[in-house]
Amino acid sequence: MHNAAVVGPERAMRAAREAAGRAYAPYSGFRVGAALVTGDGALYSGCNVENASYGLSVCAERNAVGAMVLGGGDRRIEFVAVHSPRAAPCLPCGACRQVLREFGCRAVIVEEGGALRAYPFEEILPNAFGPEDL
């Protein structure tokens, strides 16, 4: 975790790139890093961790969410930056989108066409199911 008054998309993407470099992806070789920024400006990173029993693998975005929860601060996600050296844009999978939605994620930042692009969260997970639907 990094505390800062304001962490912008560029800083978050740098953290996502760094996290991707630490990924454990011996089976697919598809390394992913994610870095999310909370409402209080904290930055949390995660990388994907594969498992020989493929279903037990955990995505970078969900590992970043786990770090955020463990950090104990603000749990509102302003945005998440996602990076893979093998795919651009690298958008979160469906399971990660649902987990990010749980914490009110407002935007997803990806690399696209050599620049950063922000997708409003509602655009990548329209009509989402959330806590208010229970």
QUILIN-V248840 format. One record per pair of residues at least 4 apart in sequence whose ideal C-beta (glycine too) atoms are under 8 Angstrom apart, sorted by the first residue. I is the first residue (numbers start at 1). GAP is how many residues later the second one is. D is the distance in whole Angstrom. If there is no record, write none. Layout:
[[I,GAP,D] [I,GAP,D]]
This chain:
[[1,41,6] [1,42,7] [1,43,5] [1,66,7] [1,67,8] [1,70,5] [1,72,8] [2,5,7] [2,13,8] [2,40,7] [2,41,4] [3,38,7] [3,39,6] [3,40,8] [4,7,8] [4,37,5] [4,38,8] [4,39,7] [5,36,6] [6,35,6] [7,4,5] [7,5,6] [7,30,5] [7,34,6] [7,35,8] [7,36,5] [8,4,7] [9,4,6] [9,70,7] [9,72,6] [9,100,5] [9,107,5] [9,109,7] [10,4,7] [10,106,7] [11,4,7] [11,32,7] [12,4,6] [12,23,4] [12,24,7] [12,25,6] [12,31,6] [12,67,7] [12,68,8] [12,69,4] [12,97,6] [13,4,6] [13,22,7] [13,68,4] [13,70,6] [13,96,6] [13,98,7] [13,103,6] [14,4,6] [15,4,6] [15,18,8] [15,20,4] [15,28,6] [15,30,5] [15,66,7] [16,4,6] [16,17,4] [16,18,6] [16,19,4] [16,29,7] [16,44,8] [16,65,4] [16,66,6] [16,67,4] [17,4,7] [17,16,6] [17,66,5] [18,4,7] [18,15,7] [18,27,7] [19,4,7] [19,14,3] [19,15,7] [19,16,6] [19,26,4] [19,27,6] [19,28,4] [19,41,6] [19,45,8] [19,64,8] [20,11,5] [20,12,6] [20,13,3] [20,27,6] [20,40,7] [20,63,5] [20,64,6] [20,65,6] [21,10,7] [21,12,7] [22,11,7] [22,25,5] [23,8,4] [23,9,6] [23,10,7] [23,24,4] [23,25,5] [23,26,7] [23,37,7] [24,23,7] [24,24,7] [24,25,5] [24,26,6] [25,4,6] [25,5,6] [25,6,5] [25,7,8] [25,23,6] [25,25,5] [26,24,6] [27,23,5] [27,25,7] [27,27,7] [28,22,6] [29,57,7] [30,18,7] [30,54,6] [30,56,6] [30,57,8] [31,16,7] [31,17,7] [31,53,6] [31,54,6] [31,55,7] [32,15,7] [32,16,5] [32,27,7] [32,28,4] [32,29,8] [32,50,7] [32,51,7] [32,52,5] [32,58,6] [33,12,7] [33,13,7] [33,14,5] [33,15,8] [33,27,5] [33,49,7] [33,50,5] [33,51,8] [34,11,7] [34,12,5] [34,13,8] [34,25,8] [34,26,4] [34,27,4] [34,29,7] [34,30,5] [34,46,6] [34,47,7] [34,48,5] [34,49,8] [34,58,8] [35,8,6] [35,9,7] [35,10,5] [35,11,8] [35,29,6] [35,45,7] [35,46,5] [36,7,7] [36,8,5] [36,9,8] [36,25,8] [36,28,5] [36,29,7] [36,32,6] [36,41,5] [36,42,8] [36,43,7] [36,44,4] [36,45,8] [36,64,8] [36,69,7] [37,4,7] [37,5,7] [37,6,6] [37,40,7] [37,41,5] [37,42,6] [37,43,8] [38,4,5] [38,6,7] [38,30,6] [38,35,6] [38,36,4] [38,37,7] [38,38,6] [38,39,6] [38,40,6] [39,35,5] [39,37,4] [39,38,8] [39,39,6] [40,33,6] [40,34,4] [42,26,8] [42,29,6] [42,31,5] [42,32,7] [44,20,5] [44,21,8] [44,23,4] [44,24,4] [44,27,6] [45,19,6] [45,22,7] [46,14,5] [46,15,7] [46,16,7] [46,17,3] [46,18,3] [46,19,7] [46,20,7] [46,21,6] [47,13,5] [47,16,6] [48,9,7] [48,10,7] [48,11,5] [48,12,5] [48,15,7] [49,8,7] [49,9,5] [49,14,7] [50,4,7] [50,7,4] [51,4,8] [51,5,4] [51,6,5] [58,4,6] [58,5,6] [59,4,7] [59,33,7] [59,34,6] [59,36,7] [59,37,5] [60,4,6] [60,22,7] [61,4,7] [61,19,6] [61,21,7] [61,31,5] [61,35,4] [61,38,7] [61,39,6] [62,4,7] [62,33,7] [62,34,6] [62,37,5] [63,4,7] [64,4,6] [64,16,7] [65,4,6] [65,12,8] [65,34,6] [65,35,7] [65,37,8] [65,38,6] [66,4,6] [67,4,6] [68,5,8] [68,7,6] [68,9,7] [68,35,7] [69,6,7] [75,28,5] [76,27,7] [76,28,5] [77,23,6] [77,26,5] [77,27,6] [77,28,4] [77,29,7] [78,27,8] [78,28,6] [78,29,7] [79,26,7] [79,27,6] [79,28,4] [79,29,7] [79,30,6] [79,39,7] [80,12,7] [80,20,6] [80,25,6] [80,27,8] [80,28,6] [80,29,7] [81,27,8] [81,28,4] [81,29,8] [81,35,8] [82,8,5] [82,9,7] [82,10,6] [82,26,6] [82,27,7] [82,28,6] [83,7,6] [83,27,8] [83,28,6] [84,4,7] [84,6,4] [88,22,7] [88,23,5] [88,24,6] [89,21,4] [89,22,6] [89,23,4] [89,28,7] [90,20,6] [90,21,8] [91,17,6] [91,19,6] [91,28,7] [91,33,6] [92,4,4] [92,5,5] [92,8,6] [92,16,6] [92,32,7] [93,4,7] [94,4,7] [95,4,7] [96,4,6] [97,4,6] [97,27,6] [97,28,4] [97,31,8] [98,4,7] [98,27,7] [98,30,7] [98,31,7] [99,4,8] [100,5,4] [100,8,8] [100,21,7] [100,25,8] [101,4,6] [101,20,7] [101,24,6] [101,27,5] [101,28,8] [101,29,6] [102,28,7] [102,29,7] [105,16,5] [106,14,7] [106,15,6] [107,11,5] [107,12,6] [107,13,6] [107,14,6] [108,10,7] [108,11,5] [108,13,6] [108,16,6] [109,7,6] [109,8,7] [109,9,5] [109,10,8] [110,6,7] [110,7,6] [110,9,7] [111,4,7] [111,5,6] [111,6,8] [112,4,8] [112,5,4] [113,4,8] [119,4,5] [119,5,5] [120,4,8] [121,4,6] [122,4,6] [122,6,8] [129,4,5]]
